Amino acid sequence: MTRASTGTYRGTSTDERREQRRRRLLDAALDIVGTQGLAALTVRGVCEQAKVGPRFFYESFTDLDALATALLDEVQRDAFERARTAMAETPGGPEQKLRAGVAALIVAVTDDPRRANIAFAQAYGSELLMRRRFEGMRQVAALLIEQTRALLDLPEGEDTALSALAQLITGGAAELILVWLDGGLKVERPVLIEVVADYVVAMVDRLPGMTEKLN
């Protein structure tokens, strides 16, 4: 068979090569945005770093916004899945699961400073990325709501208070992590994790009082 009839070249299919190019572009974007900022991201620059011809950029992404959005989505999705896995695999009650989820989420994002920069800082430079960041926070909030119901054995119908609490927690925790990354909170990461976990658990414990005000 010929290359034209099979779509395979040196043992790699057309789809596999396309996915490899997309992966290299995402990795290059991570390095550029994570170290130099969103303003430094250009089609020429990311293609040169990824060693991908400019014409191949557009087979994966319509423009730079699409690339930056895909990168943020990947960072958030990975952190979210690690948190969900940690919560599912941690023995004990909902409080222990919440603490494990907080730890996994923070570690997933902050292990690589470039990912942390993209998740917590660079989104502020783009309205589109801010919307995606809010979507990611809503995912975390939904996971938090799920565990809060189990922790307090709440009946259905507490959605307003639960949503308000979850958004308050995720927003507050995200800002605290941002301050820590910027050097404004000079503690080691295990201390940061413990502080955020304590905050999450304490806020969950206040839910009954919030429910009376919000429902």
Secondary structure, DSSP 8 states (H G I E B T S, - for coil): --HHHH-EETTEEHHHHHHHHHHHHHHHHHHHHHHH-GGG--HHHHHHHHT--HHHHHHH-SSHHHHHHHHHHHHHHHHHHHHHHHHHH--S-HHHHHHHHHHHHHHHHHSSHHHHHHHHTGGGG-HHHHHHHHHHHHHHHHHHHHHHHHHHT--TT-HHHHHHHHHHHHHHHHHHHHHHHTTSS---HHHHHHHHHHHHHHHHHTHHHHHHHH-
